[in-house]
Amino acid sequence: MPSVDYQNDKGHQVAIKVYTKFKLLTDMCLRQNLKKEIKILTRFSKLDNEGSKHMLKLHESIETLDKIFLVMELLEGEPMSKHIKNITGNKYSTSHAVEILR
C-alpha cells in the first residue's frame, strides 16, 4: 500500500495509506490485515499515549466508493520492517521491544 505525506487542515504532516476496495475484495488476507490494523490503531489512538512518542495515532479513516484511506500521524525515520529484518530470526526480545516503546 502506498503511503503519502500530506498536510492536514491543522498544518500537521500526516501519513495516508490508501487501499483499493477491489483489491480488498479479491485478497482475503489483505482484507483481514486491514481490519486488524484499523482495530489496533483505533485502540492505540484512544489511549493517553503522552508517555510514549512511539505509539502511532490514527486520525481518521475515510471510505469512498472505491478506496479506503487511513490518515495517521507521520512518524520520522526508517520503517519498522527494516529494523526487524536486521534482527536475527526477525523477532524482537520483550526487553528490546519495551526499550523501543519508551
MODELLER restraints for C-alpha pairs under 7 A, 6 or more apart:
rsr = mdl.restraints
at = mdl.atoms
rsr.add(forms.Gaussian(group=physical.xy_distance, feature=features.Distance(at['CA:1:A'], at['CA:17:A']), mean=6.34, stdev=0.5))
rsr.add(forms.Gaussian(group=physical.xy_distance, feature=features.Distance(at['CA:1:A'], at['CA:18:A']), mean=6.13, stdev=0.5))
rsr.add(forms.Gaussian(group=physical.xy_distance, feature=features.Distance(at['CA:1:A'], at['CA:19:A']), mean=6.41, stdev=0.5))
rsr.add(forms.Gaussian(group=physical.xy_distance, feature=features.Distance(at['CA:2:A'], at['CA:17:A']), mean=5.91, stdev=0.5))
rsr.add(forms.Gaussian(group=physical.xy_distance, feature=features.Distance(at['CA:2:A'], at['CA:18:A']), mean=6.21, stdev=0.5))
rsr.add(forms.Gaussian(group=physical.xy_distance, feature=features.Distance(at['CA:3:A'], at['CA:15:A']), mean=6.12, stdev=0.5))
rsr.add(forms.Gaussian(group=physical.xy_distance, feature=features.Distance(at['CA:3:A'], at['CA:16:A']), mean=5.31, stdev=0.5))
rsr.add(forms.Gaussian(group=physical.xy_distance, feature=features.Distance(at['CA:3:A'], at['CA:17:A']), mean=4.69, stdev=0.5))
rsr.add(forms.Gaussian(group=physical.xy_distance, feature=features.Distance(at['CA:3:A'], at['CA:18:A']), mean=6.91, stdev=0.5))
rsr.add(forms.Gaussian(group=physical.xy_distance, feature=features.Distance(at['CA:4:A'], at['CA:15:A']), mean=5.53, stdev=0.5))
rsr.add(forms.Gaussian(group=physical.xy_distance, feature=features.Distance(at['CA:4:A'], at['CA:16:A']), mean=5.12, stdev=0.5))
rsr.add(forms.Gaussian(group=physical.xy_distance, feature=features.Distance(at['CA:4:A'], at['CA:17:A']), mean=6.73, stdev=0.5))
rsr.add(forms.Gaussian(group=physical.xy_distance, feature=features.Distance(at['CA:5:A'], at['CA:13:A']), mean=6.53, stdev=0.5))
rsr.add(forms.Gaussian(group=physical.xy_distance, feature=features.Distance(at['CA:5:A'], at['CA:14:A']), mean=5.83, stdev=0.5))
rsr.add(forms.Gaussian(group=physical.xy_distance, feature=features.Distance(at['CA:5:A'], at['CA:15:A']), mean=4.94, stdev=0.5))
rsr.add(forms.Gaussian(group=physical.xy_distance, feature=features.Distance(at['CA:5:A'], at['CA:16:A']), mean=6.58, stdev=0.5))
rsr.add(forms.Gaussian(group=physical.xy_distance, feature=features.Distance(at['CA:6:A'], at['CA:13:A']), mean=5.48, stdev=0.5))
rsr.add(forms.Gaussian(group=physical.xy_distance, feature=features.Distance(at['CA:6:A'], at['CA:14:A']), mean=5.38, stdev=0.5))
rsr.add(forms.Gaussian(group=physical.xy_distance, feature=features.Distance(at['CA:6:A'], at['CA:15:A']), mean=6.36, stdev=0.5))
rsr.add(forms.Gaussian(group=physical.xy_distance, feature=features.Distance(at['CA:7:A'], at['CA:13:A']), mean=4.35, stdev=0.5))
rsr.add(forms.Gaussian(group=physical.xy_distance, feature=features.Distance(at['CA:7:A'], at['CA:14:A']), mean=5.95, stdev=0.5))
rsr.add(forms.Gaussian(group=physical.xy_distance, feature=features.Distance(at['CA:8:A'], at['CA:14:A']), mean=6.62, stdev=0.5))
rsr.add(forms.Gaussian(group=physical.xy_distance, feature=features.Distance(at['CA:13:A'], at['CA:74:A']), mean=6.19, stdev=0.5))
rsr.add(forms.Gaussian(group=physical.xy_distance, feature=features.Distance(at['CA:14:A'], at['CA:71:A']), mean=6.54, stdev=0.5))
rsr.add(forms.Gaussian(group=physical.xy_distance, feature=features.Distance(at['CA:14:A'], at['CA:72:A']), mean=5.61, stdev=0.5))
rsr.add(forms.Gaussian(group=physical.xy_distance, feature=features.Distance(at['CA:14:A'], at['CA:73:A']), mean=4.92, stdev=0.5))
rsr.add(forms.Gaussian(group=physical.xy_distance, feature=features.Distance(at['CA:14:A'], at['CA:74:A']), mean=4.56, stdev=0.5))
rsr.add(forms.Gaussian(group=physical.xy_distance, feature=features.Distance(at['CA:15:A'], at['CA:71:A']), mean=5.90, stdev=0.5))
rsr.add(forms.Gaussian(group=physical.xy_distance, feature=features.Distance(at['CA:15:A'], at['CA:72:A']), mean=5.14, stdev=0.5))
rsr.add(forms.Gaussian(group=physical.xy_distance, feature=features.Distance(at['CA:15:A'], at['CA:73:A']), mean=5.95, stdev=0.5))
rsr.add(forms.Gaussian(group=physical.xy_distance, feature=features.Distance(at['CA:15:A'], at['CA:74:A']), mean=4.85, stdev=0.5))
rsr.add(forms.Gaussian(group=physical.xy_distance, feature=features.Distance(at['CA:16:A'], at['CA:69:A']), mean=6.36, stdev=0.5))
rsr.add(forms.Gaussian(group=physical.xy_distance, feature=features.Distance(at['CA:16:A'], at['CA:70:A']), mean=5.45, stdev=0.5))
rsr.add(forms.Gaussian(group=physical.xy_distance, feature=features.Distance(at['CA:16:A'], at['CA:71:A']), mean=4.62, stdev=0.5))
rsr.add(forms.Gaussian(group=physical.xy_distance, feature=features.Distance(at['CA:16:A'], at['CA:72:A']), mean=6.16, stdev=0.5))
rsr.add(forms.Gaussian(group=physical.xy_distance, feature=features.Distance(at['CA:17:A'], at['CA:69:A']), mean=5.62, stdev=0.5))
rsr.add(forms.Gaussian(group=physical.xy_distance, feature=features.Distance(at['CA:17:A'], at['CA:70:A']), mean=5.11, stdev=0.5))
rsr.add(forms.Gaussian(group=physical.xy_distance, feature=features.Distance(at['CA:17:A'], at['CA:71:A']), mean=6.76, stdev=0.5))
rsr.add(forms.Gaussian(group=physical.xy_distance, feature=features.Distance(at['CA:18:A'], at['CA:67:A']), mean=6.78, stdev=0.5))
rsr.add(forms.Gaussian(group=physical.xy_distance, feature=features.Distance(at['CA:18:A'], at['CA:68:A']), mean=5.89, stdev=0.5))
rsr.add(forms.Gaussian(group=physical.xy_distance, feature=features.Distance(at['CA:18:A'], at['CA:69:A']), mean=4.72, stdev=0.5))
rsr.add(forms.Gaussian(group=physical.xy_distance, feature=features.Distance(at['CA:18:A'], at['CA:70:A']), mean=6.66, stdev=0.5))
rsr.add(forms.Gaussian(group=physical.xy_distance, feature=features.Distance(at['CA:19:A'], at['CA:67:A']), mean=5.58, stdev=0.5))
rsr.add(forms.Gaussian(group=physical.xy_distance, feature=features.Distance(at['CA:19:A'], at['CA:68:A']), mean=5.12, stdev=0.5))
rsr.add(forms.Gaussian(group=physical.xy_distance, feature=features.Distance(at['CA:19:A'], at['CA:69:A']), mean=6.40, stdev=0.5))
rsr.add(forms.Gaussian(group=physical.xy_distance, feature=features.Distance(at['CA:20:A'], at['CA:66:A']), mean=5.96, stdev=0.5))
rsr.add(forms.Gaussian(group=physical.xy_distance, feature=features.Distance(at['CA:20:A'], at['CA:67:A']), mean=4.47, stdev=0.5))
rsr.add(forms.Gaussian(group=physical.xy_distance, feature=features.Distance(at['CA:20:A'], at['CA:68:A']), mean=6.41, stdev=0.5))
rsr.add(forms.Gaussian(group=physical.xy_distance, feature=features.Distance(at['CA:21:A'], at['CA:66:A']), mean=5.26, stdev=0.5))
rsr.add(forms.Gaussian(group=physical.xy_distance, feature=features.Distance(at['CA:21:A'], at['CA:67:A']), mean=5.27, stdev=0.5))
rsr.add(forms.Gaussian(group=physical.xy_distance, feature=features.Distance(at['CA:21:A'], at['CA:68:A']), mean=6.94, stdev=0.5))
rsr.add(forms.Gaussian(group=physical.xy_distance, feature=features.Distance(at['CA:24:A'], at['CA:30:A']), mean=6.11, stdev=0.5))
rsr.add(forms.Gaussian(group=physical.xy_distance, feature=features.Distance(at['CA:24:A'], at['CA:31:A']), mean=5.02, stdev=0.5))
rsr.add(forms.Gaussian(group=physical.xy_distance, feature=features.Distance(at['CA:41:A'], at['CA:57:A']), mean=6.50, stdev=0.5))
rsr.add(forms.Gaussian(group=physical.xy_distance, feature=features.Distance(at['CA:41:A'], at['CA:58:A']), mean=5.69, stdev=0.5))
rsr.add(forms.Gaussian(group=physical.xy_distance, feature=features.Distance(at['CA:42:A'], at['CA:58:A']), mean=6.32, stdev=0.5))
rsr.add(forms.Gaussian(group=physical.xy_distance, feature=features.Distance(at['CA:44:A'], at['CA:55:A']), mean=6.81, stdev=0.5))
rsr.add(forms.Gaussian(group=physical.xy_distance, feature=features.Distance(at['CA:44:A'], at['CA:57:A']), mean=6.50, stdev=0.5))
rsr.add(forms.Gaussian(group=physical.xy_distance, feature=features.Distance(at['CA:45:A'], at['CA:57:A']), mean=4.75, stdev=0.5))
rsr.add(forms.Gaussian(group=physical.xy_distance, feature=features.Distance(at['CA:45:A'], at['CA:58:A']), mean=5.75, stdev=0.5))
rsr.add(forms.Gaussian(group=physical.xy_distance, feature=features.Distance(at['CA:49:A'], at['CA:55:A']), mean=6.62, stdev=0.5))
rsr.add(forms.Gaussian(group=physical.xy_distance, feature=features.Distance(at['CA:52:A'], at['CA:101:A']), mean=6.20, stdev=0.5))
rsr.add(forms.Gaussian(group=physical.xy_distance, feature=features.Distance(at['CA:52:A'], at['CA:102:A']), mean=5.51, stdev=0.5))
rsr.add(forms.Gaussian(group=physical.xy_distance, feature=features.Distance(at['CA:54:A'], at['CA:101:A']), mean=5.66, stdev=0.5))
rsr.add(forms.Gaussian(group=physical.xy_distance, feature=features.Distance(at['CA:56:A'], at['CA:73:A']), mean=6.18, stdev=0.5))
rsr.add(forms.Gaussian(group=physical.xy_distance, feature=features.Distance(at['CA:57:A'], at['CA:72:A']), mean=5.74, stdev=0.5))
rsr.add(forms.Gaussian(group=physical.xy_distance, feature=features.Distance(at['CA:57:A'], at['CA:73:A']), mean=5.35, stdev=0.5))
rsr.add(forms.Gaussian(group=physical.xy_distance, feature=features.Distance(at['CA:58:A'], at['CA:71:A']), mean=6.12, stdev=0.5))
rsr.add(forms.Gaussian(group=physical.xy_distance, feature=features.Distance(at['CA:58:A'], at['CA:72:A']), mean=4.38, stdev=0.5))
rsr.add(forms.Gaussian(group=physical.xy_distance, feature=features.Distance(at['CA:58:A'], at['CA:73:A']), mean=6.41, stdev=0.5))
rsr.add(forms.Gaussian(group=physical.xy_distance, feature=features.Distance(at['CA:59:A'], at['CA:71:A']), mean=5.49, stdev=0.5))
rsr.add(forms.Gaussian(group=physical.xy_distance, feature=features.Distance(at['CA:59:A'], at['CA:72:A']), mean=5.24, stdev=0.5))
rsr.add(forms.Gaussian(group=physical.xy_distance, feature=features.Distance(at['CA:59:A'], at['CA:73:A']), mean=6.94, stdev=0.5))
rsr.add(forms.Gaussian(group=physical.xy_distance, feature=features.Distance(at['CA:60:A'], at['CA:70:A']), mean=6.21, stdev=0.5))
rsr.add(forms.Gaussian(group=physical.xy_distance, feature=features.Distance(at['CA:60:A'], at['CA:71:A']), mean=5.28, stdev=0.5))
rsr.add(forms.Gaussian(group=physical.xy_distance, feature=features.Distance(at['CA:61:A'], at['CA:69:A']), mean=5.54, stdev=0.5))
rsr.add(forms.Gaussian(group=physical.xy_distance, feature=features.Distance(at['CA:61:A'], at['CA:70:A']), mean=4.55, stdev=0.5))
rsr.add(forms.Gaussian(group=physical.xy_distance, feature=features.Distance(at['CA:61:A'], at['CA:71:A']), mean=5.98, stdev=0.5))
rsr.add(forms.Gaussian(group=physical.xy_distance, feature=features.Distance(at['CA:62:A'], at['CA:68:A']), mean=5.71, stdev=0.5))
rsr.add(forms.Gaussian(group=physical.xy_distance, feature=features.Distance(at['CA:62:A'], at['CA:69:A']), mean=5.00, stdev=0.5))
rsr.add(forms.Gaussian(group=physical.xy_distance, feature=features.Distance(at['CA:62:A'], at['CA:70:A']), mean=6.55, stdev=0.5))
rsr.add(forms.Gaussian(group=physical.xy_distance, feature=features.Distance(at['CA:63:A'], at['CA:69:A']), mean=6.34, stdev=0.5))
rsr.add(forms.Gaussian(group=physical.xy_distance, feature=features.Distance(at['CA:84:A'], at['CA:90:A']), mean=5.20, stdev=0.5))
rsr.add(forms.Gaussian(group=physical.xy_distance, feature=features.Distance(at['CA:84:A'], at['CA:91:A']), mean=6.50, stdev=0.5))
